[in-house]
């Protein structure tokens, strides 16, 4: 069982879910790191560690000396590395930035953690695959199509070469609601657009297993608690096209699905190539970790509850 855990990318969707979940675990210290000021929910942060609180520190993972200083100073027994440059098209346009943030940063973390024997849990992606034979099990052979996918696979190989305990947690198309989000995701985008009466072109030939952020965080913490190593697929358990996902969101929310228009990947003409048929088989995580992801409708229900709570809190504060 971990007692000192460091989270990278704590301002992101998964990072926030992990930090919130960890405040419910007694007897541990959490160091949340990210770029720029903290964007975590109010009331979580503290200047020093006490029960149910988190300390935040700005850390540039591409700065080798800074990473070493932070990790040596805190001494984590567990590190969950969620931070990454995940905008696939941006990676295609700027391979150098992608390399620094998605590969060099991982090497910096591994090198800094090695003297401590820290258990590293590294988040990876279905984009390491070519999309010809999905959904994929853990032992499937990667064959990335994009700059982003190639960088994430290179990062996996760095983690696999780390002499200490390490686990690669691969995931797919994560959605959820968090505080002060810098980016949207498909559920929120479809909901907002349809509520505003906007037509949407949605890709109909890309298959995924969409993942609720809370489920992914739960899977990561199960890996941490067990000290698990190797590779685990942590995604939703339902295999569908992105267009089918949008349709299910619309129907469940009672919005106008006729505003959704299917298009092919070729028609979208995005800068970075995407795997068409990816998604994951999660049997190993279910068996070894007790991982039980929610259905898409259950995930949307949770988002609606969180939106309602946020609105209520906002009105109460006024």
N, C-alpha and C positions, 0 to 999 in steps of 0.2 A: 504494500500500500504506500502511495506517495505521501510526502509531507510538505515538500516544497516544489511547486509547479510553476513553470514559466510558459506563458502563452505569447506567441508572436501573432501579429495581425489582430490584436484585441479590439480594434475599432471596427473590424469587419463583421459581417453577419454571423459567421460561425464563431469568430472570436468572442463576440458579445454573448452568444448563447453559452459558450463554455464558461466564461467568467461568471455569469449569473448562476449557472448550475453549481459551480465550485463554491460559491458563497453558502451553499446549503450543506457542504461537507465539513464536518467539525474537525478542528485540529490541524488545519493545513495553512500554509502561506502561499499566496498567489501573487506573482509579479506579472502584470499585464503590460505588454510592450506594443508599440505601434509607431507610425509616422505622425509627427505633429501632435497637437494636444489631444487629450482623451475625449472620445465621443461616447463613452459608456453611460448607461442609465444613471440618473441622479441617485445619490445616496450610497453608491457602491464603493466609492474610492475613499482611501484613508492615507494620511501621511506616513503612518507606520502600521504594522500588522497587528490586528486584533480580530477576535472572532467575527466571521461573516463579512470581513472587509478585504479590499484589494488595493495594492499599491500599483500605480501606473508609472511607467518610465518610457520616454521617447527613445527609440533605438533605430539607428540606420543599419539594417542588416548587411548592406553592401560595404560598410566600413568595418574592416576586419578588427582593428584595434578597439573600436567602440563595442563590438559584439563580445570580444574577449573580456573587456573590462566589466560589462554588465553581467555576463554569465559567471565570471570568477567571483564578482562581488556578491551575487545572490546565492550561487551554489545549488542550482536546481537538481533534484533527483529525477525529475520528469520534465521534458520540454515538448509541447505540442505546437508544431510549426504549421500555422494556417496561412501566414502571409504569403502573397505571391502577386505577380503581375498577371491577372487572369483575363484581361480584355484581349481576346484571341486576335482580333484584327489589328489592335495596337502593337501586339508582339510581332506580327507579320511586317508591319511598317517600320518597326524599330527593334531589330534583332539584338542590338547591343544592350539596350535597356532590359530586354527580356532575359538575356544571358546573365546580366548582373543581378537582377532581382530573383530569378527563378533557379539559377544554377550556382553562381558565385556565393550568394547569400547562404545557400544550403551547406556549401563547403565551409564557410566561416563558422556556422553554427556547430557543425560536426567537430571541427578542429577545437573550438572553444569548450565543447562538452566532453571531449575525450578524457582529459585528466580527471574529471569528476565521475566518469562512468555513467553519465546521465542517460536515462531511457528516452530515446528520441522517437516521437510519433510524427510522421511526416505526411501531410495531406497531398494526395495526387489526384489524377483525373482520368476519365474515360478517353480523353483526347490523345492519350499515348497509343491508342489503337487506330487501325485503318478503317474500321467500320464495315468490314466485309463479312464478318462472322459473328456479330453480337447477337444476344447479350454474352458477355465474357465472364469466365471464371478467373480466379487468381492466377492460375498457371498459364494462361493464354500468352502467346508471344506478341509483344508490342510491335507496332509498325506505324509510328506517328506520321501524319500528313502535313502538319503545320509547324511553324517555328515554335509556337507555344508548346505543342505536343512533344516535339523533339527535346525542348529544354526540360520539360517535366520528366521525361524518361531519363535524361542525363542526370537529373537530380535524384531520381530513384536509385540509379546505380551508385551515386555518391553515398546515399544512405545505406545501401546494401553492403558497401565496403567499410562502413563505420565499424570499428572493432567492438564497440560497446553494444548494449541491447538496443534494438531499433525495430520499428514497425512502420510499414507503409500502409496508409489508409486511403484507398481510392474511392472517389465519389463522382456523382453525376448531377448536373443541372439543379443546383441547390436553390431553394426558395424559402422565404420567411420574412418576418418583420422585426426590425431592430431600431434602437434609438439613433436618431441623427444619421440616417443611412446616406452614404455617399453615392450609392448605386441602387437602381431598382432591380427587380427580378420578374420572371415571367408572370407569376400569379398577380402581383401588384400592378404590373403593366397592363395586363389584359383587363383586370377589374376596373382600373381607372379609365382606360381608353373606352371601354364599352359603356361605362356610366356617363361618359361625356359624349356618347353617340358617334365615336370615331370608328371608321372602318380599319381593319387590320389585315395585313398580308402575313400569313403564318406558314412557316415551312412545313410541308406535309410528307416529306420523304426522309426525315431524320428521326430515328427511333431512340428513345432514352428511357431511363428508369428514374423519374424525378424524385428529389430528395428533400424532405423537410429538414430545415436547419436544426431543430430540436432533436430529431432522430440522429442526425450526424454527430452532434455534440455528445449525445448519449453513447453512441458507439465508440467515440474517441475516449470517453471516460471509462468505459468498460475495458478497453485496451490498457489504459493507464493503471486501473485498479488490479488487473490480472498480471501486469508486466508482460503482456503478450508481445511476441515478435513475429517477423515474417510479413506477409501481405494479407490484408483483409479488404474486401469490397464492402463499403458502407453506403448503400443507396436505398431508394425506395424499392419496393418489391413488385411494382406494376410496370410492365413493358408497353410503351405506347409511342405514337408519333407526337411531335410537338403540337401539331394541329389538333390531334385528338385531346391532348392535354388542355388546350385553349377551349375546345368545345365543352369539355367536362367542367372547366371553371365557369364558363358562361351559364351552362344549364344549372349548376349547383347554386349559383348566385342569382338566378332568375333574370339574367341579362340577355340581350338580343344576340343570339349566336349567328344570325344571318349577316352580321357585320364582319364575321371572320371569313377570310378568303384564302383558300389553300394555294400555295405556290411551291415550286420545286427549289431545291438548293441552287441549281443552275440559274434559275430565273432571278434569284436574289442577288447573285453576283458579288458575294462578299469577298474581301481581299484574301482572307485565310481559308483554305480548304477545311471542311468539316467531315468527320466520320459520319456516314449515313446511318449505319445500324450498329450503335454501341449499346450502352446500358450494361448492367451487371447482374450476374447470378450471385445471390447473397447467402447461399446455403451454409457456407463455412462460418460466416459471422453469426448466423442464427444458431448454429450448432455449438460453436466454441464460446461465443460471448453472451448468448442469450439475447441477441439483437432482434428487436421486433419493430420494424418501421410501420408507420401509419399509412393508411390509404390516402390518395389525393384528397378525397372529400373530407376525411378526418383532419388532414393538414390545413385545409382551407377553413374548416370550422374553428381550429385553434387560432388562425390569423384573425378571423372575425371577432373572436373573444378578446384578443389582444388589442385590436383596433377600438373596440367598444370600451375597454378599460382605459386605454390611452385618452380617448375623448372625454370620458368621465373624470379622469384625473385633471385634464386640462381645464374643464369647466369648473372643477372644484377649486383650482388654483386662482381663477379669475375673481 
